C-alpha cells in the first residue's frame, strides 16, 4: 500500500541546492520530488532522530529520572579490570 501524500508545499531553495537536486535527478532519471523526499527521509532518520531523542532525554531528565555520572561509570565498569592492568 502506498504512503498517503500530504497537500503540496512550496519551498524556496538556494540555487546551488536546486542544481544539485536536478543533477542527481537526471543521473537517476527521477523527479525532483523523489530526490527531495529521499533527502528529507535520510535527514529525519539521522540528525532528526538524534534531535528527537535528545528532546526526549531532556524531558525525562527534567522529571528527575537521572543517574549521576560516577554511578553510571561504576555500573558500566563493575567487574572489568582497571585500565592499565590488562596483560600484567
KALINGI-V764855 format. One record per run of one state. SS is the DSSP state (A for helix, B for strand, O for the rest). FROM is the first residue (numbers start at 0). LEN is the number of residues. Records with the same first field share a line. If there is no record, write none. Layout:
SS = FROM-LEN / FROM-LEN
//
This chain:
O = 0-14 / 28-3 / 62-6 / 77-11
A = 14-14 / 31-31 / 68-9
//
